[in-house]
Amino acid sequence: MAHRSGRNLPLTVRARQSAIRVLRAARKLRGHRPPGPGQPPRVPAGWVVAPPDFVGIGAQKAGTSWWSALIQEHPDVHRAGGQPKELHFFDGYWEQPFTDADVERYTRYFPRPPGGSAGEWTPGYMIDFWTPELLRQAAPDARILVLLRDPLERYRSGMAHTDDMDRRSLGRRDAVGAFSRGLYAQQLRRVFAAFPREQVLILQYERCRADPQGELTRTFGFLGLRDVRLDPVRFDRPVNPTMGRKAELGQELRAALTAAYAPDLAQLATLLPDLDLDLWPSARSR
């Protein structure tokens, strides 16, 4: 068989190969290894194991730790002892096959008592181009949760993540990554290609902050859970110590980011007509 040069490969194949090369280079540069979930938890006596009932997939620095903790307050939602909110189960599958054994292993992370509900929330799932389809294979009936935030504020919070790192070596790469995570329309198109629209709940961080009980009631209803009224004190309980940290942006950078996000926000408004863009200053200044 004649050798096919990269130039003659189909566009989708070349795009995937290019993405893989970029990821490999970035991880080699950073000495990064995808964080794994560790061993599946021990299954308490009388509990059952099944695919997750819900999976949160984004967005990073949009209040997901806070919202996930509130969901866990529901008496019918269960998480095995010691299991983290974020499993990062699919992180390594950008370069390795995803098999039936992997599907079975993922299921083992969700023990719950009969009639109970279980899930996880890994914000990186939404931006990783390979994950929505793999998640569909592993948990086709799972309810998908997405929490969005003004992309400019999300960017500031994401960049503050690097304040204690070597900004000379990480600053540019993290700036590009932080910007990309705010391209919500681009990411959600992949999600909607893998899951029916009615299986995905889109939440806005700003709405959740303004009316936490109302939005939590909406979340519980979407998950098929009975409504539970939480003590209002719990809504202000800090969960992620970095949530309030934000990088300072100069006027020129802020203007450049606002302009750069504008096309994606226009697409997002079409994709999600119920989204209240008036809650996002960066959208109002388009």
PyMOL commands that set and color helices and strands:
alter all, ss='L'
color gray80, all
select helices_A, chain A and resi 6-8+11-30+64-72+91-94+100-107+123-125+131-138+151-160+167-180+184-194+197-199+205-210+212-222+232-236+251-271+277-279+281-284
alter helices_A, ss='H'
color red, helices_A
select strands_A, chain A and resi 48-49+54-58+111-112+119-121+143-148+200-204
alter strands_A, ss='S'
color yellow, strands_A
deselect
rebuild
show_as cartoon
